[in-house]
Amino acid sequence: MKLPFVKNTKRNLAAGVLNQGVNLLFPFLNRTLFLWLLGPEFLGLNGLFRSVLGMLSLAEFGFGTAIVCSMYKPIADDNRRLVCAYLSFYRTVYRWIGTGVLALGLCLMPFLRQLVHGDLPPGINLHLLYLIHLANSALGYFVFAYRGPVLGAHNRNDISYHIHTVAQAIQYVTVFLILLLTRNYYAYVGATVFFTVATNLAVLYATVRLFPHVAPRGRLAAPARHRVLADVRSIILHKIGGFISNSADNIIISAFLGLTAVAVYGNYYYVVSNVTGLVSILFVSAQSGLGNKIHTESKEHNFELFIRLVRLSLVTAAWCAAVMAALYQPFIGVWTKHDPVLLRHALTPALMVLHFYVNLSRQALLAYKSAAGIWHQDRWKPIAAGAFNLALNFSFVLWLPGEYKLDGVIFSTTIAYLLIQLPWESHALFSAYFGHSRARSYWTLQARFAVFAALLVAATWWAARCVAADGIPGFLLRGLLAAAVAGAVSAAAFRRDVRDAIALVRKRS
């Protein structure tokens, strides 16, 4: 069964942008309320718990990703029996994973205090709060979370996006009221548990309504189970490396620099993560469709589509990086009311912009690699990159001057991306699917766009400096000027890519 790639991608993209808008606006208001009502220490606690529970999510072992990729071919072949068997296997695995997350989480409790440098906020029971966060993480595995991949495998992420958009909007309004009326952090955390269960039940209802023929029944044959487990063994290495490269940063900052430093890092990283999330929706929306195309179209057709996606991602990354460079520090200043504790020197946003561009330049490659189920060929890449990143983190935190320690943590992740992750990922994709002969054109494209991005960032930053106004009016004027300059230069330099993007939007199937 050939899925309508453009149609599904467009509605996934529209729903994803709306969802990311909610994820951009409401968490921003949430962080602002935390800073103003509770203080940066509580914001740091949130970041610490997310990182610790992110480590526990490694217990998922990548089964969700492996199952979705395994479903691409039976869906393309319209083999409903096999799809149901995969879902049944996935349900059983998730029940075991939920039990494992609870057990591992309880084992970590005696060591929580060692992860916080300095004093806790007054009146806080660290272990009780951790138990609530742990319950929220574990519940998802027991309450129909295994149903979500059914939507993803059929390239209907738009349904999942709509459910999460509504649930998150209601959740944030609820917790805003809790913070404003009670300033009770325990009630704030407890409300998230209820919304986790409600969201999973809504996903269950949607999958049953849209795909009534897909239900957890039957037994997956031994060869298929072995293939999934082989993918999982590779994916878990990717997840461990990803945790070391990302979530470990907050833990190291908390342990060496304190909760306030975690909040500062979180504020700067918040901008990067949300802009990255907004742009990455294109690749998340297209990934299942790409998996279907891999099984229904030729490699030549797929490589042509891959290059178009790479060019589109690099043009977008360059424009976003230029605008971010012009607005980053003014935005943080307005947001934090120029609090000297929360406002960093100019090197911090510059490193964040570099981190953003390098990470976004990988997204088209990662989408195709994931759609093709290529995990084994670069299974040691994330471990090598994560270990390298962790070693750099410790080195920078220990040896750099105090005001640059946080910058060292940011820069270490970017170095690992450039020296290890991106080269290894491209080698895996081209050796396993496209062929080595096509790799040169990809790297030539990356090099050309990197030079263009550097020049565009410098020109846009210089143009934005011409605005003399301060405060919110100055920020808005800089934003308009930066967007116009970066947009005009990008459109003039890459007219073909702009036409391709417009044609893709107008296409119907």
C-alpha positions in Angstrom: 0.0 0.0 0.0 1.6 3.2 -1.2 0.8 6.1 1.3 0.1 9.6 0.0 3.5 11.1 0.9 2.9 14.8 0.1 -0.6 14.9 1.5 0.3 13.2 4.7 3.5 15.2 5.1 1.6 18.5 4.6 -1.1 17.7 7.2 1.6 16.4 9.6 3.6 19.5 9.1 0.6 21.8 9.7 -0.4 20.0 12.8 3.2 19.8 14.0 3.7 23.6 13.6 0.6 24.2 15.6 1.8 21.8 18.3 5.2 23.4 18.3 3.6 26.8 18.7 1.9 25.6 21.8 5.2 24.0 23.0 6.9 27.3 22.3 4.4 29.7 23.9 3.2 27.8 27.0 6.6 26.5 28.2 8.0 30.0 27.8 5.2 31.4 30.0 5.8 28.5 32.3 9.5 29.3 32.7 8.7 32.9 33.1 6.3 32.2 35.9 8.8 29.9 37.6 11.4 32.6 37.5 9.2 35.4 38.8 7.1 33.4 41.3 9.3 30.6 42.6 12.9 31.5 41.5 15.6 29.9 39.4 16.3 27.1 42.0 12.9 25.6 41.2 13.5 25.9 37.5 16.8 24.1 38.1 15.0 21.3 39.9 12.8 20.9 36.9 15.8 20.6 34.6 17.5 18.1 36.9 14.5 15.8 37.1 14.0 15.9 33.4 17.6 14.8 32.9 17.5 12.0 35.5 14.3 10.7 34.1 15.7 11.0 30.6 18.3 8.6 31.7 15.6 6.2 33.0 13.9 6.4 29.6 16.9 4.5 28.2 15.1 1.5 29.6 12.7 1.8 26.6 15.8 0.4 24.7 14.5 1.9 21.4 11.7 -0.6 21.0 9.3 2.1 19.9 11.6 3.2 17.1 12.4 -0.3 16.0 8.7 -1.3 15.9 7.7 1.7 13.8 10.5 1.0 11.3 9.6 -2.6 11.2 6.0 -1.7 10.4 6.9 0.2 7.2 7.3 -2.8 5.0 4.1 -4.7 6.2 2.1 -1.6 5.8 3.5 -1.1 2.3 2.6 -4.7 1.6 -0.8 -4.3 3.3 0.0 -7.2 5.6 -2.4 -6.4 8.4 -1.8 -9.7 10.3 1.9 -8.9 10.7 1.2 -5.3 11.8 -1.1 -6.6 14.6 1.5 -9.1 15.7 4.1 -6.3 15.9 1.7 -4.3 18.1 1.1 -7.3 20.4 4.8 -7.8 20.8 5.2 -4.1 21.5 2.5 -4.1 24.2 4.2 -6.9 26.1 7.6 -5.3 25.9 6.2 -1.9 27.2 4.7 -3.6 30.3 8.2 -5.0 31.2 9.8 -1.6 30.5 7.4 0.2 32.8 8.3 -2.2 35.6 12.0 -1.7 34.9 11.7 2.1 34.9 10.0 2.0 38.3 12.6 -0.4 39.7 15.6 1.6 38.4 14.0 4.9 39.5 13.6 3.7 43.1 17.3 2.5 43.1 18.4 6.0 42.2 16.6 7.6 45.1 19.5 7.3 47.7 21.8 9.2 45.4 19.6 12.2 44.5 21.1 14.6 47.0 24.6 14.1 45.6 23.3 15.5 42.2 22.5 18.9 43.7 25.3 21.3 44.4 24.5 23.6 47.3 21.2 24.0 49.3 17.8 23.0 48.2 14.9 25.6 48.0 13.2 25.9 51.4 10.4 23.5 52.2 11.3 21.1 49.4 11.3 17.3 49.9 13.5 16.2 47.1 12.6 12.5 47.3 8.8 13.1 47.3 9.0 15.3 44.2 11.2 12.7 42.5 8.6 10.0 43.2 5.9 12.1 41.6 8.1 12.7 38.5 8.9 9.0 38.4 5.3 7.9 38.6 4.5 10.2 35.7 7.3 8.6 33.6 6.4 5.0 34.4 2.6 5.4 34.0 2.9 6.0 30.2 4.3 2.5 29.7 1.3 0.9 31.3 -1.5 3.2 29.9 -1.6 2.4 26.2 1.5 4.2 25.1 2.2 1.4 22.7 -0.7 2.6 20.6 1.1 5.8 19.5 3.4 4.1 16.9 0.4 2.9 15.0 -0.3 6.5 13.9 3.4 7.2 13.2 3.9 4.0 11.1 0.9 5.0 8.9 2.3 8.6 8.6 -0.6 10.1 10.5 1.4 12.0 13.1 -1.1 14.9 12.6 -3.6 13.0 14.8 -1.1 12.6 17.5 0.0 16.2 17.2 -3.6 17.4 17.6 -4.2 15.3 20.7 -1.0 16.6 22.3 -1.7 20.2 21.3 -5.1 20.2 23.1 -3.9 18.2 26.1 -0.8 20.4 26.6 -2.8 23.7 26.2 -5.3 22.5 28.9 -2.5 21.2 31.1 -0.5 24.5 31.0 -3.6 26.6 31.7 -4.2 24.4 34.7 -0.7 24.5 36.1 -0.6 28.3 35.5 -3.6 28.7 37.7 -2.0 26.4 40.3 1.2 28.5 40.3 -0.6 31.9 40.4 -3.2 30.9 43.1 -1.2 28.6 45.3 2.5 28.8 44.3 2.5 25.1 45.4 5.2 23.2 43.4 3.9 19.8 44.6 0.4 20.5 43.1 2.1 21.7 39.9 4.0 18.4 39.5 1.1 16.3 40.5 -1.2 17.8 37.8 1.2 16.5 35.1 0.4 12.9 36.1 -3.3 13.3 35.4 -2.6 14.7 31.9 -0.2 12.0 31.0 -2.9 9.4 31.5 -5.6 11.5 29.8 -3.3 12.0 26.7 -2.6 8.3 26.3 -6.3 7.4 26.6 -7.1 10.0 23.8 -4.4 8.4 21.6 -5.9 4.9 22.2 -9.4 6.2 21.1 -7.9 7.8 17.9 -6.1 4.7 16.8 -9.1 2.4 17.4 -11.3 4.8 15.4 -8.9 5.3 12.5 -7.4 1.8 12.3 -10.0 -0.6 13.7 -8.2 -3.5 12.0 -5.0 -2.8 13.9 -5.1 -4.4 17.4 -2.6 -6.2 19.6 -3.3 -9.8 18.6 -1.3 -12.7 17.2 2.3 -13.8 17.9 5.2 -12.4 16.1 7.3 -15.1 14.5 10.8 -15.8 15.8 12.7 -14.3 12.8 10.8 -11.1 13.0 11.4 -10.9 16.8 15.1 -11.4 16.2 15.2 -8.6 13.7 13.5 -6.2 16.1 15.9 -7.2 18.9 18.9 -6.8 16.6 17.7 -3.3 15.8 17.0 -2.6 19.5 20.6 -3.6 20.4 21.9 -0.9 18.0 19.2 1.7 18.9 20.0 1.4 22.6 23.5 2.5 21.9 22.2 5.5 20.0 20.0 6.3 23.0 22.7 6.0 25.6 25.0 8.2 23.4 22.2 10.7 23.0 21.6 10.9 26.7 25.3 11.4 27.4 25.5 14.2 24.7 22.3 16.0 25.9 20.8 15.1 29.3 24.1 14.6 31.0 24.9 18.3 30.5 22.3 19.4 33.1 23.5 16.8 35.6 27.1 18.0 35.3 26.1 21.6 35.5 24.0 20.9 38.6 26.8 18.8 40.3 29.6 21.3 39.6 28.0 24.7 39.2 24.6 24.5 41.0 20.9 24.8 40.3 21.0 28.5 39.3 23.5 27.6 36.5 21.1 24.8 35.4 18.4 27.5 35.1 20.7 29.8 33.1 21.7 27.0 30.8 18.1 26.0 30.4 17.0 29.5 29.5 19.6 29.7 26.7 19.0 26.2 25.5 15.3 26.8 25.5 15.6 29.1 22.5 17.7 26.6 20.5 15.5 23.6 21.4 12.3 25.3 20.4 13.6 26.7 17.1 15.1 23.3 16.3 11.9 21.6 17.2 9.9 23.9 15.0 12.1 23.3 11.9 12.6 19.5 12.6 8.8 19.0 12.3 9.3 18.8 8.6 11.5 15.7 9.0 9.4 14.1 11.7 6.3 14.7 9.5 8.0 13.1 6.5 9.9 10.2 8.1 7.1 7.6 7.9 6.4 8.6 4.3 10.1 8.3 3.5 10.0 4.8 5.0 7.1 4.0 2.7 9.0 5.5 -0.3 12.1 3.4 0.4 10.0 0.3 -0.1 8.0 1.5 -3.0 10.3 3.8 -5.1 13.8 3.5 -6.6 17.1 4.6 -4.9 17.6 7.2 -7.7 14.2 8.8 -6.9 14.9 8.6 -3.1 18.4 10.2 -3.5 16.9 13.1 -5.5 14.3 13.7 -2.8 17.1 13.4 -0.1 19.2 16.1 -1.8 16.1 18.4 -2.0 15.4 17.9 1.7 19.1 18.6 2.6 19.1 21.8 0.6 15.8 22.9 2.1 17.1 22.1 5.6 20.3 24.0 5.1 18.6 27.1 3.7 16.3 27.1 6.6 19.1 26.5 9.1 21.1 29.4 7.7 18.2 31.8 7.9 17.2 30.8 11.4 20.8 31.0 12.6 21.2 34.5 11.2 18.0 35.8 12.9 18.9 34.0 16.2 22.4 35.6 16.2 20.8 39.0 15.9 18.1 38.5 18.6 19.4 35.9 21.1 21.0 38.2 23.7 18.4 41.0 23.4 15.6 38.4 23.9 17.3 36.9 27.0 17.8 40.4 28.4 14.2 41.4 28.0 12.9 38.0 29.3 15.1 38.0 32.4 14.7 41.7 33.0 18.5 42.0 32.6 19.1 40.1 35.8 22.9 39.8 36.0 22.6 36.3 37.5 20.7 35.0 34.5 22.3 37.0 31.6 25.5 35.7 30.1 28.2 37.3 28.0 28.0 37.3 24.2 30.0 34.1 23.7 27.1 32.0 25.1 24.5 32.8 22.5 27.1 32.6 19.7 28.0 29.0 20.7 24.3 28.2 20.9 23.7 29.5 17.4 26.6 27.3 16.2 25.2 24.3 18.0 21.8 25.0 16.4 23.2 25.1 12.8 25.4 22.0 13.1 22.6 20.0 14.7 20.0 21.1 12.1 22.3 20.3 9.2 22.1 16.6 10.2 18.3 16.4 10.3 17.5 15.3 6.7 20.3 12.7 6.8 19.0 11.4 10.1 15.4 11.2 8.8 16.4 9.1 5.8 18.7 6.9 7.9 15.9 6.2 10.4 13.4 5.6 7.7 15.7 3.1 6.1 16.2 1.3 9.5 20.0 1.9 9.4 21.0 1.4 13.0 23.6 -1.3 13.1 26.2 0.4 10.8 26.8 3.3 13.2 25.8 1.7 16.4 29.1 2.7 18.2 28.9 6.3 16.9 26.8 7.7 19.7 28.8 6.0 22.4 32.1 7.4 21.0 30.5 10.8 20.6 28.9 10.7 24.0 32.1 9.7 25.7 34.1 12.3 23.9 31.5 14.9 24.8 31.5 13.9 28.5 35.3 14.0 28.6 35.3 17.5 27.1 32.5 18.5 29.6 34.6 17.5 32.6 37.8 19.1 31.1 36.1 22.4 30.4 34.3 22.5 33.8 37.5 21.8 35.7 40.0 23.9 33.7 38.2 26.9 32.1 37.8 30.2 34.1 34.6 30.4 36.0 32.7 32.6 33.6 33.4 30.3 30.7 32.7 26.9 32.3 29.1 26.9 31.0 30.3 27.8 27.5 32.6 24.8 27.6 29.6 22.5 28.2 27.8 24.0 25.3 30.8 23.9 22.9 31.7 20.3 23.8 28.4 19.0 22.3 29.0 20.9 19.1 32.5 19.6 18.7 31.2 16.0 19.1 28.6 16.7 16.4 31.2 18.0 14.0 34.1 15.5 14.5 32.2 12.3 15.2 28.4 12.2 14.7 27.9 13.9 11.3 30.8 12.1 9.5 29.8 8.7 10.9 26.1 9.1 10.2 26.7 10.1 6.6 29.1 7.1 6.1 26.4 4.8 7.5 23.7 6.1 5.2 25.8 6.2 2.0 27.5 2.8 2.6 24.2 1.0 3.5 21.7 2.6 1.1 22.7 5.3 -1.4 26.2 4.1 -2.2 29.6 5.7 -1.6 29.7 7.3 -5.1 27.0 9.8 -4.1 28.6 11.0 -0.8 30.8 13.6 -2.4 27.9 15.6 -3.7 26.4 15.6 -0.2 29.6 16.9 1.5 30.1 19.5 -1.2 26.7 20.8 -0.5 27.4 20.9 3.2 30.6 22.9 2.7 29.0 25.4 0.4 26.1 26.1 2.8 28.4 26.4 5.8 30.3 29.2 4.2 27.1 30.9 3.1 25.6 30.5 6.6 28.7 32.1 8.2 28.5 35.1 5.9 24.7 35.5 6.3 25.0 35.4 10.1 27.7 38.0 10.1 25.8 40.3 7.8 22.5 40.0 9.7 24.1 40.5 13.0 25.8 43.7 11.7 22.6 45.0 10.2 20.6 44.4 13.5 23.2 46.4 15.4 22.2 49.5 13.5 18.9 49.6 15.6 19.5 51.9 18.5 16.3 51.4 20.4 16.2 49.3 23.6 13.6 47.1 25.3 10.7 45.4 23.6 10.4 48.0 20.8 14.1 47.6 20.0 13.8 43.8 20.1 10.9 43.9 17.6 12.7 46.3 15.2 15.8 44.1 15.3 13.7 41.1 14.6 12.0 42.6 11.6 15.2 43.9 10.1 17.1 40.6 10.7 14.3 38.5 9.2 14.1 40.8 6.1 17.9 40.9 5.5 18.4 37.2 6.0 15.3 36.3 4.0 16.2 38.6 1.1 19.8 37.3 0.8 18.6 33.7 1.1 15.9 34.0 -1.5 18.3 35.7 -3.9 21.0 33.1 -3.4 18.8 30.1 -3.5 15.8 30.9 -5.8 15.6 27.2 -7.0 15.1 25.9 -3.5 12.4 28.5 -2.8 10.6 27.5 -6.0 10.9 23.8 -5.0 9.4 24.5 -1.6 6.5 26.4 -3.1 5.9 23.6 -5.6 6.0 21.0 -2.8 3.3 23.0 -0.9 1.1 23.2 -3.9 1.5 19.5 -4.8 -1.5 17.3 -3.7 -0.2 13.7 -3.6 
